[in-house]
């Protein structure tokens, strides 16, 4: 893991990240991210992720996140609809299928834990 540090999330410059075109359901969303730290075994990834407006389908990972900007709705198949806005903390479960409807460019800080 990285040594202790702090950053202003809004000021971080993110790098373009790939988005599988097969996951795009509507619009032309673009993704960017910045990985802040990864565990030595690679199972835990912490970072900042951003997506512009549009609609995507996704299969979720075990994740906890905090929204710092934007608005979106996550429709979890067979589960709840989650409303995202600044200050909201969310938890997603690995394997869940979801549709993300991005209303305003969304930026979140996340931690994903990969299975053993």
N, C-alpha and C positions, 0 to 999 in steps of 0.2 A: 504494500500500500504506500501511497505518497505520504510525505510528512504533512503535518497540520498546515492548513492554509485557509484563506478566506478570499472571496471574490464577490463583486456586485454582479448578480446574475444578469441584470438588464444590460450591463456593459460588456459582457463576454462576446467575443467574436466566434461564431460557430462556423464550421466547415460544411459544405454541401455533403449530404449523405445519400446513398442509393435508396430508391423506393421502387420496388418491383412494380412495373406497369400493370401487371395482372391484378394487383390489389386495388388499383384506382377504379372507383365505381362512378365518380362524377367529378368534373372539373379537372384542374391541372395542379394538384397540390405538390409542393416541393418541401423536402425535408433537409434540415441541417442539424448538426450536433457537435458537441465537444465532450470527449471522455475525460473526466477529471481524475479518476482513479480506478484501478483494476486490482483485484486481489492477486496474490502470487500464484494461486492455482487457476486463475481466470474465471472462477465461478461467480464472483461478485463484481458488477460493473456499476460505477456511479458517474453520472454526467448530466448534461443539459441537452434537451431535445426540443426542436421547433418544427412546426408544420404550418404551411400556408393554407388558406381556405380550399375546401374540396371535401370529397367523401372517399374513404378507403375502408377495405375489409382487412381484418387482422386476426391472427391467432396469437393470443397473449402469452407473456412470460410471467413468472412470479415477480411482481413489481410493486414498489411503493413509490409514489410521486407527489410533488406539490406543484400546483399550477401557479405560475408567477405572472403570466400575461395571457390575454385572449379568452376566447369562449369556444366551447365544443360540447357535443353530446356523444356519449358512448352508449350504443345499444348492444348489450350483452345478450347473445342468443340464449333463450331459455332463462334469462335472468333480468336484472333491473336495467333501467336506463339511467345513466349517470350524467349529471349536469356539471360541466367544468367551467370554472371562472377563477380569477386570481384569489389565492388564499385557500383553495380547496385541496385537501389531501385525499388521495385515492389509493386503493389497493386492488391489483388485478391478479387473477389466478392463472397459472400456467395451463394452457390448453383451451381456455375459453375462446370462443369465436365471437368477434365483435365487429360492429360497424361504427367507425369514427366519422362524425359529421362536424367538420371544422368550420365554425361560423366566422371567427376572427383569428388571425394568426395566433397560434397557441405555443407558448413556451413553458416547459416544465423541467424541474429538477427531478432526477429519478435514481433509483437503485434497483437493479435487476439481479436476481439470484438464480443462476442456472442449476439444474439438478445435478446430482453426483453422477 
